[in-house]
Amino acid sequence: MRDKILYLERQSAALEPNAAQRKEVRDQVVAYTERFIEQIEDNKAFNITEDQGAGLYSSPISGEPISIEEALLLFEENVEKPGLNPASGGHLAYIPGGGLYHSSLGDYIAAITNRYAGVFYPSPGAVRMTNMLIRWMSDLVGYPESAAGNLCSGGSIANLTAIVTARDAKGLKGADYHKCVIYTTTQAHHCIDKAINIAGMAEAKRTFIAVNEDYAMLTNELEEQIEKDKAAGLIPWLIVAASGTTDVGAIDPLEEIGKIANQHGIWYHIDGAYGAFFALTKSGKELLRGMNLSDSIVMDPHKSLFLPYGLGVLLVKDRKHLQYTHRFSANYLQDVIDVEDELSPADISPELTKHFRALRMWMPLKLCGTKAFTACLEEKLLLAQYFHAKMAEIPGFEVGQIPKLSVTTFRYVPESGDANGFNKKLLEAILKDGRVFLSSTNLEGKFTIRLAVLAFRSHLRTIDLALEIIAEKTAEILDS
Ligand SMILES: Cc1ncc(COP(=O)(O)O)c(C=O)c1O
C-alpha cells in the first residue's frame, strides 16, 4: 500500500509546481495580463466574433495537460475576444463593471493562502478584515454599532439575503404570505422579484407606487396605499426603495420613505447596489440622505467601487435579524469557539465555506486610499452631466432628466417615421462598431438608449469618443 501511495503522489505532482515551474507559468500570465491592460484603450469594448468562443470545445477537458501558452491562447481567442470587455472604459452599458488591478492581487494572495473567511475561530484575521470593511460601509451609510453584514457574490444574492431576513424579522409564516404587501416602483431591479420568488413568497402582493418625472417614488401615494392596505386587513411588510435605479439612475426619496416605514413598522430595504457608494462624494452624500433610516441596504463594490465581479454587500441595521435567519450549528462544528466582539460571517449569511472576498476590497482601499475612489466617483458624476449637456446640444436628440448619478438616457426623434426603429438601428450600429458599448431600455413604450458611466477607466476621452460615434452613426443612418 505504501508503494501505491507514493506512486500516486508522483502521479499527481503536477498539482504542486516547483519554484521554477511556478515562475514559468506566472511570468506568462503576468505578461498576458500586462498586454491586456496596455492595449485596453485600443481594443474594442464590444466585439462580435464569428464563432463566439466555440473554439474552446476544440480542446476538451482531458487526462493530459496542455502548456500555459496553449491555455492562454485558448483564453485569448475564445474568452477575451468575443463579446463585451467589461474591464474597458468603453463599457458604458447596463451598470458597468470594474476590475481594479490591486483587487486581482488580493485575489491572488487569497487563492494561494486559501484563507477560510467563514468563522473567526480558524481564521481570526480574515474575519476581522471582513468585519472591518462591514463597519466602514456601515459608517458610510450611517448605521449604528448594532449593524452587521456580509460580503457575498453580488447584488442579487445580497438582495435575496435581505428579503429572507426581512421575512423572518417580521415573524411571517407561510399562511401570511398572501396577505403581505411589498411596495416598490416599477423601476426596482428584477432581482427583487427573483428574491421574493426564491424566498417562497411569490403569493405576496407586489404594489407598484407611482413615480414622478424623475422616476422617483411618490411618497404621498405610498402612504395612501399603506393606509388602504391596512384597512383591507393586509400586512404592509416591505418597502424596497432604490438609491440609484438601473434604468435611469433614479433615487427614491429615502428620508421620507424611511419616516413612513418607521411609522408603520414596515421593513425598509434600500437597493443601493449601483448607487450607494456615491455617498463617498459630497453631492452623493446629500442626494442619498436618509439611507441610515433603512433596516437593510445593498451596495455593490463590484459596481461603484470598481472591483472585479464577485462582490456585493448586504448591511443590516440590527445584527440580531441576520443572526436569527442564518445561525445554525452542527455536531461537526462543536470545536468552534465563538467570540463576543467579532461576528463570524457563517453565522450571519447563507455561506459556510466562502471565497475570502475581503482581501480583494481591502487591498485597493489600503493601497490607493479612499480619496482616489471619491475622486473617481466624482469624475463619473461629472462625465454623465457632461455627456447629457453635449447630447442636448445635438439637433434631433431628446435627452432624459439631468443625471443625478451617472446614468443618462437619450433618443433621436426623426422628423418623420418610426422613432423606436431609428434608435434600435442606431444602437445596433454603435454595437457593430464596438469602440463603445451602450444599451437601451423601454421608457413608457419609447426605445431609449442609455449611457452609464461607472467603469473606472471611462474618462473624458471615452465620453468624447462616444459622442463622436453617436454623431457618426446617426449621420450614416440618415444618409442611408
Ligand atoms: C440597482 C441594482 N440592483 C441589483 C442589481 C443586481 O446586482 P448583481 O448583478 O450584482 O447581482 C443590479 C445590477 O445591475 C442593479 O443595478
The ligand as an SDF file (V2000), in Angstrom:
LIG
                    3D

 16 16  0  0  0  0  0  0  0  0999 V2000
  -29.9120   48.5480   -8.7580 C   0  0  0  0  0  0  0  0  0  0  0  0
  -29.4230   47.1490   -8.9280 C   0  0  0  0  0  0  0  0  0  0  0  0
  -29.7670   46.2140   -8.0370 N   0  0  0  0  0  0  0  0  0  0  0  0
  -29.3460   44.9400   -8.1410 C   0  0  0  0  0  0  0  0  0  0  0  0
  -28.5350   44.5420   -9.1840 C   0  0  0  0  0  0  0  0  0  0  0  0
  -28.0970   43.1090   -9.2670 C   0  0  0  0  0  0  0  0  0  0  0  0
  -26.7460   43.0200   -8.9210 O   0  0  0  0  0  0  0  0  0  0  0  0
  -25.8280   41.8180   -9.4250 P   0  0  0  0  0  0  0  0  0  0  0  0
  -25.7890   41.9180  -10.9140 O   0  0  0  0  0  0  0  0  0  0  0  0
  -24.5140   42.1010   -8.7750 O   0  0  0  0  0  0  0  0  0  0  0  0
  -26.4160   40.5540   -8.9830 O   0  0  0  0  0  0  0  0  0  0  0  0
  -28.1560   45.4800  -10.1420 C   0  0  0  0  0  0  0  0  0  0  0  0
  -27.3330   45.0770  -11.2890 C   0  0  0  0  0  0  0  0  0  0  0  0
  -27.0390   45.8490  -12.1670 O   0  0  0  0  0  0  0  0  0  0  0  0
  -28.6010   46.8170  -10.0080 C   0  0  0  0  0  0  0  0  0  0  0  0
  -28.2620   47.7530  -10.8940 O   0  0  0  0  0  0  0  0  0  0  0  0
  1  2  1  0
  2  3  1  0
  2 15  2  0
  3  4  2  0
  4  5  1  0
  5  6  1  0
  5 12  2  0
  6  7  1  0
  7  8  1  0
  8  9  2  0
  8 10  1  0
  8 11  1  0
 12 13  1  0
 12 15  1  0
 13 14  2  0
 15 16  1  0
M  END
$$$$
